[in-house]
């Protein structure tokens, strides 16, 4: 581990539950779970302690089912401010070693220790980080040590809780290739099914498939997955990458398994309104719209469409989402609906491309632009504008907890 880059992936173990046990020592050693309102259908297990997992409790399990399986299970409501503070403290410890820290989510991140490992062995550094987080915050974590981000992420999953795993590129054939392809990071159920149709069942099969074949089946993502199956990943640890919003979405779990089309369309209207509000709050637009359906049997289905011109308007998002929904839905009862606008970017950078399809719309607006020109000639340039931006622009979301912790990390930057 002395040549090339040395990257750690730090993954907090059962984070929310561990934070609760840290604050309330009487909960240590007990089966606890963080969940929504147990009286509502949307009450599902968000995370659980390892004691609860040993008794069959898992994330996304319905609260009622969890209580039947483990009657002694202690249910706790989420305490997000508490979790954000713990996350902030954890990343403060990581940044005491180097500025090359890339948070991935509230409870995991990468740290590039290449420079400091010239003076100390990487394993020693990983052990010290793990023990500092445990002793100073009373929180367990697992750490993967590897020459790139993909292998580090994979390694951190190999020993939980409180594990440290070194995964070298030369270990890939023996440790990764025999595993089912679904166990590879970046491969979900949908991708796994596509790979199986190509007779790709293991990570090793993916590593050895002809590049032209995987490119034809999955495009650039397929080529990227093939490279990672061979232990290759050129991504650098980028401290600023988390501040780049890549998508904006919203989803909701329905009170019942719904089949009524009017109720479903109304739900879509509400979801699309929230997505539009979030895009507006960040002054963003996006070129790809995706919808997600989870049926009563917990099977996920999705469909997406990419537009020539970026979208951000609520009505447009809703109209296009409904079109996708009718193309995708087969009438089975629905448990969850979701809408996401991805490939987002600053709305100021959006330049709508004229085409034979929207030229007429611009022709109709021409008298308006002529009026604006006349007013500006009389009162000066900028006297009237199509829209006005109020306040300082920020890419940080104020609308979802999963991104709120980034604001805390910005605070860390400002005081160092």
C-alpha positions as CSV (number, residue, x, y, z in Angstrom):
1,X,0.0,0.0,0.0
2,X,3.0,2.3,-0.5
3,X,2.5,3.1,-4.2
4,X,-0.3,5.2,-5.8
5,X,-3.2,6.7,-4.0
6,X,-4.4,5.5,-0.6
7,X,-8.0,6.2,0.1
8,X,-10.1,5.3,3.1
9,X,-13.9,4.9,3.1
10,X,-15.3,5.6,6.6
11,X,-18.7,4.2,7.1
12,X,-20.5,4.7,10.4
13,X,-22.2,1.6,11.7
14,X,-26.0,1.7,12.2
15,X,-25.5,5.5,12.6
16,X,-28.9,6.8,13.8
17,X,-29.3,3.9,16.3
18,X,-25.7,4.2,17.5
19,X,-26.2,7.9,18.1
20,X,-29.2,7.1,20.2
21,X,-27.3,4.5,22.2
22,X,-24.5,7.0,22.7
23,X,-26.8,9.6,24.2
24,X,-28.8,7.0,26.2
25,X,-26.4,4.3,27.5
26,X,-29.3,2.3,28.9
27,X,-30.1,1.5,25.3
28,X,-26.8,-0.2,24.6
29,X,-27.0,-3.9,24.0
30,X,-30.8,-3.7,23.3
31,X,-32.8,-4.1,20.1
32,X,-33.7,-0.6,19.1
33,X,-35.0,0.9,15.8
34,X,-35.6,4.4,14.4
35,X,-39.0,4.6,12.7
36,X,-41.7,6.9,11.6
37,X,-45.2,7.0,13.2
38,X,-46.0,3.4,14.1
39,X,-49.8,4.2,13.8
40,X,-49.4,5.2,10.1
41,X,-48.8,3.0,7.1
42,X,-45.7,5.0,6.3
43,X,-44.2,3.9,9.6
44,X,-41.2,1.9,8.4
45,X,-37.9,1.1,10.0
46,X,-35.3,3.7,9.0
47,X,-32.4,1.9,10.7
48,X,-31.9,-0.5,13.6
49,X,-29.2,-1.5,16.0
50,X,-27.1,-4.6,15.4
51,X,-29.0,-6.3,18.3
52,X,-32.2,-5.7,16.4
53,X,-30.7,-6.9,13.1
54,X,-29.7,-10.2,14.7
55,X,-33.4,-10.7,15.4
56,X,-34.5,-10.2,11.8
57,X,-35.2,-6.4,11.8
58,X,-34.1,-4.6,8.6
59,X,-34.4,-1.2,7.0
60,X,-37.7,-0.5,5.2
61,X,-39.5,-3.2,7.2
62,X,-43.0,-2.2,8.2
63,X,-43.2,-1.3,11.9
64,X,-46.1,-3.7,12.6
65,X,-44.1,-6.6,11.1
66,X,-41.0,-5.6,13.1
67,X,-42.9,-5.6,16.3
68,X,-44.4,-9.0,15.6
69,X,-41.0,-10.4,14.8
70,X,-39.3,-8.7,17.8
71,X,-41.8,-7.8,20.6
72,X,-39.1,-6.3,22.8
73,X,-38.0,-3.9,20.0
74,X,-37.6,-0.3,21.3
75,X,-39.0,2.1,18.7
76,X,-37.6,5.7,18.7
77,X,-38.6,8.7,16.5
78,X,-35.8,10.2,14.5
79,X,-33.9,13.1,16.0
80,X,-32.3,14.7,13.0
81,X,-30.5,17.6,14.8
82,X,-28.8,15.1,17.0
83,X,-27.6,13.1,14.0
84,X,-26.4,16.2,12.2
85,X,-24.3,17.2,15.2
86,X,-22.7,13.7,15.4
87,X,-22.0,13.8,11.7
88,X,-20.4,17.2,12.0
89,X,-18.2,15.9,14.8
90,X,-17.2,12.8,12.8
91,X,-16.1,14.9,9.7
92,X,-14.3,17.3,12.0
93,X,-12.1,14.4,13.1
94,X,-11.5,13.3,9.5
95,X,-10.5,16.8,8.5
96,X,-8.0,17.0,11.3
97,X,-5.8,14.6,9.2
98,X,-6.2,16.2,5.8
99,X,-8.4,18.6,3.8
100,X,-9.0,15.9,1.2
101,X,-12.3,14.6,2.8
102,X,-15.3,14.0,0.6
103,X,-18.6,13.5,2.5
104,X,-20.9,11.1,0.6
105,X,-23.8,11.2,3.0
106,X,-24.5,12.1,6.6
107,X,-22.7,8.9,7.8
108,X,-20.0,8.1,5.3
109,X,-17.2,9.7,3.5
110,X,-13.8,9.3,1.7
111,X,-10.5,10.5,2.9
112,X,-7.3,10.6,0.8
113,X,-4.4,9.9,3.1
114,X,-1.7,9.5,0.3
115,X,0.4,12.4,1.5
116,X,0.3,11.6,5.2
117,X,0.9,7.9,4.7
118,X,4.4,8.6,3.7
119,X,5.2,9.1,7.4
120,X,2.8,6.5,8.9
121,X,1.4,3.2,7.7
122,X,-2.1,3.5,6.3
123,X,-3.4,0.7,8.6
124,X,-2.1,2.7,11.6
125,X,-3.9,5.8,10.4
126,X,-7.1,3.9,9.8
127,X,-7.0,2.3,13.3
128,X,-6.3,5.7,14.9
129,X,-9.3,7.3,13.1
130,X,-11.6,4.4,14.1
131,X,-10.6,4.6,17.8
132,X,-10.8,8.4,17.9
133,X,-14.4,8.3,16.5
134,X,-15.2,5.5,19.0
135,X,-13.5,7.1,22.1
136,X,-14.4,10.8,21.4
137,X,-18.0,10.3,20.0
138,X,-18.8,6.8,21.4
139,X,-19.7,5.7,17.8
140,X,-18.6,2.6,15.9
141,X,-17.4,2.7,12.3
142,X,-15.9,0.5,9.6
143,X,-13.1,1.6,7.4
144,X,-12.0,0.3,4.0
145,X,-8.4,1.0,2.9
146,X,-7.7,0.8,-0.9
147,X,-6.0,2.5,-3.9
148,X,-9.3,3.9,-5.2
149,X,-12.8,4.9,-4.1
150,X,-14.7,1.9,-5.4
151,X,-12.4,-0.6,-3.7
152,X,-12.4,1.4,-0.5
153,X,-16.2,1.5,-0.4
154,X,-16.4,-2.2,-1.1
155,X,-13.8,-2.9,1.6
156,X,-15.7,-1.0,4.3
157,X,-18.7,-3.3,3.9
158,X,-16.7,-6.4,4.4
159,X,-16.4,-6.2,8.2
160,X,-19.1,-4.7,10.3
161,X,-19.3,-3.3,12.9
162,X,-15.9,-1.9,13.9
163,X,-14.0,-3.5,11.0
164,X,-10.9,-2.4,9.0
165,X,-10.3,-4.1,5.7
166,X,-7.5,-3.5,3.2
167,X,-8.5,-4.3,-0.4
168,X,-5.7,-4.2,-3.0
169,X,-6.3,-4.4,-6.7
170,X,-4.6,-7.8,-6.8
171,X,-7.2,-9.1,-4.3
172,X,-10.1,-8.4,-6.8
173,X,-10.0,-11.8,-8.6
174,X,-10.1,-13.8,-5.4
175,X,-12.4,-11.6,-3.2
176,X,-14.8,-9.9,-5.6
177,X,-15.1,-12.0,-8.8
178,X,-16.8,-15.0,-7.2
179,X,-19.6,-12.7,-5.8
180,X,-23.0,-12.3,-7.4
181,X,-23.1,-9.2,-9.5
182,X,-26.0,-7.7,-7.5
183,X,-23.6,-7.4,-4.5
184,X,-21.4,-4.9,-6.4
185,X,-21.7,-1.2,-5.6
186,X,-23.5,0.6,-8.4
187,X,-25.5,-2.4,-9.5
188,X,-29.2,-2.4,-8.5
189,X,-32.0,-4.9,-9.3
190,X,-32.8,-3.4,-12.7
191,X,-29.2,-3.4,-13.8
192,X,-28.6,-6.9,-12.4
193,X,-31.5,-8.2,-14.5
194,X,-30.1,-6.6,-17.6
195,X,-26.7,-8.2,-16.9
196,X,-28.3,-11.6,-16.3
197,X,-29.9,-11.4,-19.7
198,X,-26.3,-11.2,-21.0
199,X,-25.4,-14.2,-18.9
200,X,-23.5,-12.0,-16.5
201,X,-24.1,-13.5,-13.1
202,X,-21.0,-12.7,-11.1
203,X,-18.6,-9.8,-10.7
204,X,-16.1,-11.9,-12.5
205,X,-18.4,-12.4,-15.5
206,X,-18.8,-8.6,-15.7
207,X,-15.0,-8.1,-15.5
208,X,-14.5,-10.4,-18.5
209,X,-17.3,-9.3,-20.8
210,X,-16.4,-7.7,-24.1
211,X,-16.5,-4.0,-23.8
212,X,-18.5,-3.5,-26.9
213,X,-21.2,-5.8,-25.6
214,X,-21.6,-4.1,-22.3
215,X,-21.5,-0.7,-24.0
216,X,-24.3,-1.7,-26.3
217,X,-26.4,-3.0,-23.4
218,X,-25.8,-0.3,-20.8
219,X,-23.9,2.5,-22.5
220,X,-21.3,4.5,-20.6
221,X,-22.5,3.2,-17.3
222,X,-21.9,-0.4,-18.4
223,X,-18.3,0.4,-19.4
224,X,-17.8,2.1,-16.0
225,X,-19.2,-0.9,-14.1
226,X,-16.9,-3.2,-16.1
227,X,-13.9,-1.2,-15.2
228,X,-14.8,-1.2,-11.5
229,X,-15.3,-5.0,-11.7
230,X,-11.7,-5.1,-12.7
231,X,-10.8,-2.9,-9.7
232,X,-10.3,0.3,-11.7
233,X,-11.7,3.7,-10.6
234,X,-10.0,7.0,-11.4
235,X,-12.3,9.2,-9.4
236,X,-10.4,11.6,-7.0
237,X,-11.5,12.5,-3.5
238,X,-13.2,15.8,-4.1
239,X,-14.1,17.9,-1.0
240,X,-16.4,20.1,-3.2
241,X,-18.3,17.4,-5.0
242,X,-21.1,17.1,-2.4
243,X,-22.1,20.7,-3.0
244,X,-22.9,20.0,-6.7
245,X,-26.6,19.2,-6.8
246,X,-27.1,16.4,-9.4
247,X,-30.8,15.8,-9.0
248,X,-33.9,17.1,-7.2
249,X,-36.7,14.8,-6.3
250,X,-39.5,13.9,-3.9
251,X,-41.5,10.8,-3.1
252,X,-44.3,9.8,-0.8
253,X,-45.6,6.5,0.7
254,X,-49.4,6.3,0.2
255,X,-51.7,5.6,3.2
256,X,-53.1,2.5,1.4
257,X,-52.2,0.4,-1.6
258,X,-53.8,2.7,-4.2
259,X,-55.4,1.9,-7.5
260,X,-57.7,4.9,-7.9
261,X,-56.4,7.0,-10.8
262,X,-57.7,10.3,-9.5
263,X,-56.0,9.8,-6.2
264,X,-52.7,8.8,-7.9
265,X,-52.8,11.8,-10.2
266,X,-53.5,14.1,-7.3
267,X,-50.5,12.6,-5.5
268,X,-48.4,13.2,-8.5
269,X,-49.5,16.9,-8.6
270,X,-48.4,17.4,-5.0
271,X,-45.1,15.7,-5.5
272,X,-44.4,17.6,-8.7
273,X,-45.2,20.9,-6.9
274,X,-42.6,20.1,-4.2
275,X,-40.0,19.2,-6.8
276,X,-40.7,22.5,-8.6
277,X,-40.4,24.4,-5.3
278,X,-37.0,22.8,-4.6
279,X,-35.7,23.6,-8.1
280,X,-36.9,27.2,-7.7
281,X,-35.3,27.5,-4.3
282,X,-31.9,26.6,-5.9
283,X,-32.5,28.4,-9.2
284,X,-31.9,25.1,-11.0
285,X,-33.4,23.3,-14.0
286,X,-32.9,19.8,-15.3
287,X,-33.0,17.9,-18.6
288,X,-34.1,14.5,-17.4
289,X,-37.4,13.5,-15.6
290,X,-37.9,10.2,-13.9
291,X,-40.8,8.7,-12.0
292,X,-40.7,5.8,-9.5
293,X,-43.4,3.4,-8.6
294,X,-43.2,0.9,-5.8
295,X,-46.0,-1.6,-5.8
296,X,-47.7,-3.4,-3.0
297,X,-45.1,-6.2,-3.2
298,X,-42.2,-3.7,-2.8
299,X,-41.1,-4.1,-6.4
300,X,-39.7,-0.8,-7.8
301,X,-40.4,0.4,-11.4
302,X,-39.1,3.5,-13.0
303,X,-39.3,5.3,-16.3
304,X,-37.5,8.4,-17.5
305,X,-37.4,10.9,-20.3
306,X,-34.7,13.4,-21.4
307,X,-35.7,16.7,-22.9
308,X,-34.0,18.9,-25.5
309,X,-34.9,21.9,-23.3
310,X,-34.5,21.8,-19.5
311,X,-37.5,21.8,-17.3
312,X,-38.4,23.4,-13.9
313,X,-42.0,24.5,-14.2
314,X,-44.5,22.7,-12.0
315,X,-47.1,22.2,-14.8
316,X,-44.6,20.9,-17.3
317,X,-43.1,18.5,-14.7
318,X,-46.6,17.3,-13.8
319,X,-47.8,16.8,-17.4
320,X,-44.7,14.9,-18.4
321,X,-44.7,12.8,-15.2
322,X,-48.3,11.8,-15.8
323,X,-47.4,10.7,-19.4
324,X,-44.6,8.5,-18.1
325,X,-46.9,7.1,-15.4
326,X,-49.5,6.0,-17.8
327,X,-46.8,4.4,-20.0
328,X,-45.4,2.5,-17.0
329,X,-48.3,1.6,-14.7
330,X,-50.0,-1.8,-15.3
331,X,-52.9,-1.2,-12.8
332,X,-51.3,-3.0,-9.9
333,X,-51.8,-1.5,-6.4
334,X,-49.2,1.3,-5.7
335,X,-47.5,1.8,-2.3
336,X,-45.1,4.7,-3.2
337,X,-44.7,7.3,-5.9
338,X,-41.7,9.5,-6.7
339,X,-40.6,12.1,-9.2
340,X,-37.0,13.3,-9.8
341,X,-35.5,15.9,-12.1
342,X,-31.9,15.1,-12.8
343,X,-28.9,16.4,-14.8
344,X,-29.6,19.7,-13.1
345,X,-27.7,22.9,-13.6
346,X,-27.9,26.7,-12.9
347,X,-31.0,28.1,-14.6
348,X,-28.9,31.1,-15.7
349,X,-26.9,28.7,-17.9
350,X,-30.0,27.5,-19.6
351,X,-30.3,28.4,-23.3
352,X,-33.4,27.0,-24.9
353,X,-32.7,25.6,-28.3
354,X,-35.0,26.8,-31.1
355,X,-36.5,24.1,-33.2
356,X,-39.4,23.6,-35.6
357,X,-41.4,22.4,-32.6
358,X,-41.0,25.5,-30.4
359,X,-40.4,28.3,-33.0
360,X,-44.1,29.1,-33.1
361,X,-44.1,29.6,-29.3
362,X,-41.3,32.1,-29.7
363,X,-43.0,33.9,-32.6
364,X,-46.0,34.5,-30.3
365,X,-43.7,36.0,-27.7
366,X,-42.0,38.4,-30.2
367,X,-44.4,41.3,-29.5
368,X,-43.6,41.1,-25.8
369,X,-39.8,41.3,-26.6
370,X,-40.5,44.2,-28.9
371,X,-42.3,46.0,-26.1
372,X,-39.4,45.3,-23.7
373,X,-37.0,46.8,-26.2
374,X,-39.1,50.0,-26.5
375,X,-39.2,50.4,-22.7
376,X,-35.5,49.8,-22.4
377,X,-34.7,52.4,-25.2
378,X,-36.7,54.9,-23.2
379,X,-35.7,54.1,-19.6
380,X,-32.4,52.3,-20.0
381,X,-31.1,48.8,-20.2
382,X,-32.5,46.5,-17.6
383,X,-35.5,48.7,-16.8
384,X,-37.7,45.6,-17.2
385,X,-36.7,42.0,-16.8
386,X,-38.4,38.7,-17.3
387,X,-37.6,37.7,-13.7
388,X,-35.8,39.0,-10.7
389,X,-33.5,37.0,-8.4
390,X,-33.8,37.9,-4.7
391,X,-31.1,37.1,-2.2
392,X,-27.8,35.3,-2.6
393,X,-27.9,32.1,-4.7
394,X,-26.9,28.8,-3.0
395,X,-26.8,25.3,-4.3
396,X,-27.4,23.9,-0.8
397,X,-30.8,22.5,-0.3
398,X,-32.9,23.8,2.5
399,X,-35.7,21.4,1.8
400,X,-34.5,17.9,2.7
401,X,-32.6,16.5,5.7
402,X,-30.3,14.4,3.6
403,X,-28.6,17.6,2.3
404,X,-29.0,19.8,5.4
405,X,-25.9,18.3,7.0
406,X,-23.8,19.9,4.2
407,X,-24.6,23.3,5.7
408,X,-22.9,22.1,8.9
409,X,-19.9,21.0,6.9
410,X,-19.7,24.5,5.4
411,X,-19.6,25.8,8.9
412,X,-16.6,23.7,9.6
413,X,-14.8,25.2,6.5
414,X,-15.5,28.7,7.7
415,X,-14.0,28.3,11.1
416,X,-10.8,26.4,10.1
